[in-house]
Amino acid sequence: MEVFLDPFKYEFFRRGLLAALLVGGLCGLIGVYIVLRRMSYIGHGLSHAVFGGAVISYVMNLNFYAGAALWGFLAALIINEITRRKKIGADAAIGIVTTASFAMGVALISRARKFTRNFEAALFGNILGVTSTDLIVILVVTLLSGLGIFLLYKQLLFSTFDEEVARVYGVSTGWTNTLFSLILAAAIIASMQVMGVTLIAAAIVTPAITARLLTDSFSRLLGLSMLFGSLTAAAGMYLSYYLDIASGASIVLFASTVFCVTLGYSSFLASARKAPSRPGKRRNLEQFEDL
């Protein structure tokens, strides 16, 4: 028990653990929609775009969250608009926008070398450096994101599985996708201190994929993904503390280990039942038993 209780003597660990639980649950919730919508490239690209805004706000002595939020929301709107275009591939266009933003941040850092540690924290995460302000931001974003997804639940659900039919039934898929992109941007900004921009996408996707291996119920999928996200984040927090490694890396590595174990377990069950594997490209409502 000392292994689990000893770190609680330190205030920074208590703050970090609470931040990990909140961020893990938030990433797990959003990750379900990201995985089902096949939007992983947007999450990855948006996290890199936010980095540029974070560096600009630092160089201009602006509030970190104000600068990152403004840049992140603008990038989310641009990315969402690009995904509607058919002439240029969405992945290619998003890659150009986000890598240009990331490169801008790196260029500014190379000019002002006085904040190398901040650069490393932004890239790889530093959960042990979470402040009370960071906790408040993470808590507010988690509550607002959960409320937003709750209010948009039906619209998100419908447009996630069949966007064309959703339009026929009067769902404003354009606004729904835009609002979801803004929620994703807010979650990434709040998670930067914990995960780092290079690993946020993995933290969003991995819990949802792991949960998807275990259930065909959409409601259980949401619950399991949030549970996996929080638990793996907390476990990664302990690894980060005891092994003295970057928090984002330890969380993602632990989550990936859980995924591998779950994949092996689900494969064993499938072979034991001699059931055919689930087709990977089906996205219709019949895929989930509670819809």
C-alpha positions in Angstrom: 0.0 0.0 0.0 2.9 2.4 0.5 3.5 2.4 -3.2 0.0 3.9 -3.7 -0.2 6.1 -0.6 3.3 7.5 -0.3 3.1 10.0 -3.2 0.0 11.6 -1.7 2.3 13.3 0.8 3.1 15.7 -2.0 0.6 18.4 -3.1 1.9 18.4 -6.6 1.1 14.6 -6.9 -2.4 15.1 -5.6 -3.0 17.9 -8.1 -1.4 15.8 -10.9 -3.5 12.7 -10.1 -6.7 14.7 -10.1 -5.7 16.3 -13.5 -4.9 12.9 -14.9 -8.3 11.5 -13.9 -10.2 14.4 -15.4 -8.1 14.5 -18.6 -8.3 10.7 -19.0 -12.1 10.7 -18.7 -12.5 13.7 -21.0 -10.2 12.2 -23.7 -12.1 8.8 -23.3 -15.4 10.5 -23.9 -14.4 12.5 -26.9 -12.4 9.6 -28.3 -15.5 7.5 -28.9 -16.8 10.0 -31.4 -13.3 10.5 -32.9 -12.9 6.8 -33.5 -16.4 6.2 -34.9 -16.1 9.2 -37.2 -12.6 8.2 -38.3 -11.3 11.6 -37.3 -8.0 10.5 -35.7 -6.0 12.6 -38.1 -7.9 15.7 -37.1 -7.1 15.2 -33.4 -3.5 14.6 -34.2 -3.3 17.7 -36.5 -5.2 20.0 -34.2 -2.9 19.2 -31.3 0.1 20.3 -33.4 -1.7 23.4 -34.5 -2.5 24.4 -30.9 1.2 24.2 -30.1 2.0 27.1 -32.4 -0.6 29.3 -30.6 0.8 28.3 -27.3 4.3 29.4 -28.3 3.1 32.7 -29.8 1.2 33.5 -26.6 4.3 32.8 -24.5 6.5 35.0 -26.7 4.0 37.8 -26.6 3.6 37.5 -22.8 -0.1 36.7 -23.2 -2.0 34.3 -21.0 -1.2 30.8 -22.1 -4.8 29.5 -22.2 -6.1 32.7 -23.9 -3.6 32.5 -26.7 -3.8 28.7 -27.1 -7.6 28.8 -27.1 -7.8 31.6 -29.7 -5.4 29.8 -32.0 -6.9 26.4 -31.3 -10.5 27.4 -32.0 -9.4 29.2 -35.2 -7.5 26.1 -36.3 -10.5 23.9 -35.5 -12.8 26.1 -37.7 -10.2 26.0 -40.5 -9.8 22.2 -40.3 -13.6 21.7 -40.1 -14.0 23.8 -43.3 -11.2 22.0 -45.1 -12.8 18.6 -44.4 -15.9 19.7 -46.4 -13.8 20.3 -49.5 -13.6 17.6 -52.0 -11.1 19.0 -54.5 -8.1 18.6 -52.1 -7.8 15.6 -49.9 -8.7 16.5 -46.3 -5.7 14.7 -44.8 -3.3 16.5 -47.1 -4.8 19.9 -46.5 -5.0 19.4 -42.7 -1.4 18.2 -42.8 -0.3 21.5 -44.4 -2.2 23.7 -42.0 -1.2 22.0 -38.8 2.4 21.3 -39.6 2.8 25.0 -40.7 1.4 26.0 -37.3 3.7 23.6 -35.5 6.7 24.8 -37.5 5.9 28.4 -36.6 6.1 27.4 -32.9 9.4 25.6 -33.4 10.8 28.6 -35.3 9.9 31.0 -32.5 11.5 28.7 -29.9 14.7 28.5 -31.9 14.8 32.3 -31.8 14.1 32.6 -28.1 16.0 29.8 -26.5 15.3 30.8 -22.9 12.3 28.5 -22.4 13.6 25.0 -23.4 11.9 23.4 -20.4 8.5 24.9 -21.3 9.1 23.6 -24.8 9.7 20.1 -23.5 6.6 20.2 -21.2 4.4 21.4 -24.1 5.7 18.5 -26.3 5.8 15.7 -23.9 3.7 16.8 -20.9 4.6 17.5 -17.3 1.8 16.4 -15.1 3.9 16.9 -11.9 4.0 20.6 -12.8 0.2 21.1 -12.8 -0.9 24.2 -11.0 -4.2 25.1 -9.3 -5.0 27.3 -12.4 -4.4 24.3 -14.7 -6.8 22.2 -12.5 -9.5 24.8 -12.7 -9.2 25.1 -16.5 -9.2 21.3 -16.9 -12.3 21.0 -14.6 -14.2 23.7 -16.4 -13.4 22.3 -19.9 -14.4 18.8 -18.7 -17.7 20.0 -17.4 -18.5 22.2 -20.4 -17.4 19.5 -22.9 -19.6 16.9 -21.1 -22.5 19.3 -21.1 -22.0 20.1 -24.8 -21.9 16.4 -25.8 -25.0 15.7 -23.6 -27.0 18.5 -25.3 -25.8 17.4 -28.8 -26.1 13.7 -28.0 -28.8 12.9 -30.6 -27.3 15.1 -33.3 -23.8 13.7 -32.7 -25.0 10.2 -32.7 -27.0 10.5 -35.9 -24.4 12.4 -37.8 -21.6 10.0 -36.6 -23.2 6.9 -38.1 -24.9 8.3 -41.2 -24.4 12.0 -42.0 -26.3 11.9 -45.2 -29.4 10.5 -43.6 -29.0 12.9 -40.7 -29.3 15.8 -43.2 -32.4 14.3 -44.7 -34.0 14.3 -41.2 -33.1 17.9 -40.6 -30.0 17.6 -38.5 -27.6 20.5 -39.1 -24.5 18.4 -39.5 -22.4 21.4 -40.4 -23.0 23.2 -37.1 -22.8 19.9 -35.2 -19.4 19.1 -36.7 -18.2 22.6 -36.0 -19.3 22.6 -32.4 -17.7 19.2 -31.9 -14.4 20.4 -33.4 -14.5 23.3 -30.9 -15.1 20.9 -28.1 -12.1 18.8 -29.3 -9.9 21.9 -29.5 -10.9 22.9 -25.9 -10.1 19.4 -24.7 -6.7 19.4 -26.4 -5.8 22.8 -24.9 -6.8 21.6 -21.4 -4.8 18.4 -21.8 -1.5 19.9 -23.1 0.1 20.3 -19.7 -0.7 16.6 -18.9 -0.2 14.8 -22.2 1.9 17.1 -24.4 0.9 17.8 -28.0 2.8 14.9 -29.5 0.8 12.3 -27.5 -2.7 13.8 -27.0 -4.1 12.1 -30.1 -3.0 8.6 -28.8 -4.6 9.4 -25.4 -7.8 10.2 -27.1 -8.0 7.3 -29.5 -6.6 4.4 -27.4 -9.2 4.1 -24.6 -12.0 4.3 -27.2 -10.5 1.5 -29.4 -9.9 -0.6 -26.3 -13.5 -0.2 -25.2 -14.7 -1.0 -28.7 -13.1 -4.4 -28.5 -15.3 -5.3 -25.5 -18.8 -4.1 -26.3 -21.4 -3.5 -29.1 -23.4 -1.2 -26.9 -22.9 2.5 -27.6 -23.8 3.6 -24.0 -21.4 1.0 -22.5 -18.8 2.1 -25.0 -18.9 5.6 -23.7 -18.7 4.4 -20.1 -15.9 2.0 -20.7 -13.9 4.5 -22.7 -14.1 7.1 -20.0 -13.2 4.5 -17.4 -10.2 3.2 -19.4 -9.1 6.8 -20.0 -9.2 7.8 -16.3 -7.6 4.5 -15.0 -4.8 4.4 -17.5 -4.1 8.1 -16.9 -3.9 7.5 -13.2 -1.7 4.4 -13.6 0.5 6.4 -16.0 0.8 9.1 -13.4 2.3 6.6 -10.9 4.7 5.4 -13.6 5.7 8.9 -14.3 6.4 9.6 -10.6 8.3 6.5 -9.8 10.3 6.1 -13.1 10.9 9.8 -13.6 9.7 9.9 -17.2 7.4 12.2 -19.1 3.8 11.9 -18.0 2.4 11.8 -21.5 4.7 9.0 -22.5 3.9 6.9 -19.4 0.2 7.3 -19.8 0.2 6.4 -23.5 2.5 3.4 -22.9 0.3 2.0 -20.2 -2.9 2.6 -22.3 -1.2 0.8 -25.2 -0.4 -2.1 -22.9 -4.0 -2.3 -21.8 -5.1 -2.3 -25.5 -2.7 -5.1 -26.4 -4.0 -7.2 -23.5 -7.6 -6.5 -24.4 -6.9 -7.3 -28.0 -5.4 -10.6 -27.1 -8.3 -11.4 -24.8 -11.0 -10.5 -27.4 -9.1 -12.5 -30.0 -9.0 -15.5 -27.7 -12.8 -15.3 -27.1 -13.5 -14.9 -30.8 -11.4 -18.0 -31.6 -13.0 -19.9 -28.8 -16.5 -19.2 -30.1 -15.3 -19.7 -33.7 -17.1 -16.5 -34.6 -16.1 -14.5 -37.7 -14.2 -11.3 -37.0 -16.3 -8.1 -37.0 -16.0 -6.2 -40.3 -13.9 -3.1 -39.8 -15.6 -0.8 -42.3 -19.2 -1.1 -41.1 -20.5 2.1 -39.7 -24.3 1.5 -39.7 -26.6 1.6 -36.7 -27.0 -2.2 -36.6 -23.4 -2.4 -35.4 -24.6 -1.4 -31.9 -27.2 -3.3 -30.0 -28.7 -0.4 -28.1 -29.4 1.9 -31.1 
